[in-house]
Amino acid sequence: MSFKVSATAIDAVAARQAVADNSCGALVVFEGWIRDHNEGQAVERLEYEVYRPLAEKEGAVIIAEAIERFGISHAMCIHREGLLELSDIAVIVCVSSPHRGEAFEACRYIIDEVKSRLPIWKKEHYLSGISEWVNCEHCAAAGHSHGHSSEHQ
């Protein structure tokens, strides 16, 4: 199906409908939301930076891998970029399949691979006024700085 990066709010109903299929008995959806805390700090909002060309290309590869590996009928993922507020959906994965087991496994595979393989950086803005890049392990390991220092402010 597809992988997309979106600068606007994710429409969860439309995402589910995009993988709807009468031959499928299972639909598994994962929604990643912006929460109000992380590691003891009160979070006000998040900001995502995405290198779109590579993210979209590798995201499509991940979707294709899931379809082949788990034998599911349809899969799609949308990841946000830009500034997001509390309770916004940051990422959604939708998988439809004739059976639930494969749908659950494929959905987990897709979100785990997206989190580890795509060039997406997250900056947390805290109520204290401090902001910092978080979960940058894979970009640091690959030698990428993407415009932010390894020393968080």
Beta strands, then each sheet from edge to edge (+ up, - down):
strand 1: 2-6
strand 2: 26-33
strand 3: 37-38
strand 4: 41-50
strand 5: 74-80
strand 6: 82-85
strand 7: 89-97
strand 8: 120-126
strand 9: 131-134
sheet 1: 1+ 5+ 7- 2+
sheet 2: 3+ 4- 6+
sheet 3: 3+ 4- 8+ 9-
end
